[in-house]
């Protein structure tokens, strides 16, 4: 977990091996400093980083709809639950899907953006 877009990029830059690289990025749309969407654009343009699934966290359904219509290359958008009990359930479901059940489509595995 990092507290800003700059810290996220620094952490990713410091990960030099596949073992150090995250398998999933949860990206808050409203980060201090560099915005989550700016960071997303940087991630999806990098040859290795574009392979990492990125889930945008948002407080509104409208933001998720805008992200979907703008095709910002996020893997998905997730509403941030308000109650801590709901946050735990949401993170468990997210982990079960992205880290255990999902298979990335070939275009993302080859470092290309999805069509």
N, C-alpha and C positions, 0 to 999 in steps of 0.2 A: 504494500500500500504506500502510495506517495501522495503528497499534498498539493502538487502543482504540475502543470504541463511540462515545465522545464525539468522538474525532478523525474517525471516519467521518461522523458527522452534520455536523460542522463543514466537512469537505471537500465534502459534498453541498450544504450550505447556500451554500458559496462558488461552486458551479457555477451560474452565472446563465443560461447559454445551453445549447442542446441539444448543441453541440459539446463543451462542457466536462463534460457529464454522462456517466457511464460507460454502456457498452452492456451490461455484465454485472457483477454483484457476487458475489464469492466471499466468503462470510461464515463465519468460524469460529464454531462454536457456543459456544466458551469464550473470550470476549474479556475482557480486564481491564476493570474498571469495569462498564459496562453490558453485560449478556450478549448474545450473538449473537441469541437468540430475542427478547429485548426490542427490540433494534434492528430485527429483522425485522418485528415488529408495528408499529413506528413507520414503517418504509418502506412497508408495504402499506396504511397508512391515509392516506398523503400522495397527493394527486391526481396529481402528476407522477411521483413516485418509484415508485408501484405499477406503473408500466409497465416498470420495469427488471427483467429476470430476476435472481433471487437463488438462488444455489446454496449450500446449507449444507454446510460441511466438518465431518466428524465422524470420530472414531477408532473408532466402533463401529457395527455393523449394527443393534444395538438402538435406538440414537438415531435412525437413519434410519427405522426402522419406527415409532417413536413419532411422529416428525414427520409421517409419512404418515398415521397414524391420527388425529392431532390436527388435520390440515388447517391447518397454520400458514401457508399461502400462499407457501411457498417453491416455487420452480420445480422444484427437485430437491435431492436430498441425495447427497453424494459422500463415500466413504470416503477418508481421507487415507492415501496410501501411506507405508510406513515408509522405504523405500529411496529415495535421491535420484534414481536412474535411473528408478524407477517414477513418481516425482512428475513428472518431465519428460514422460514418455509420457502420463500422465493429463492434465496441463495442455494438451498438444498436442491430445489427443482432445476435451477439453472446449471448447477454442477452436474446433476444426473444427466441432463440432456447434452450439454456441450462437451463434458469430459468423459462421458461413458457411452452415450448413445449416438451422437452425431458423427457423421463422416463428411469431411470437407469435399466439396465438388472439385473435379480435376482442375478447373480454371484457377481456383484459389491455391491449390497445391503446386501448380506450376508457376506461381508468382504473378499471375495475370489477374486483373480485376474480372469479376463475374459479369456476364452479359445479362 
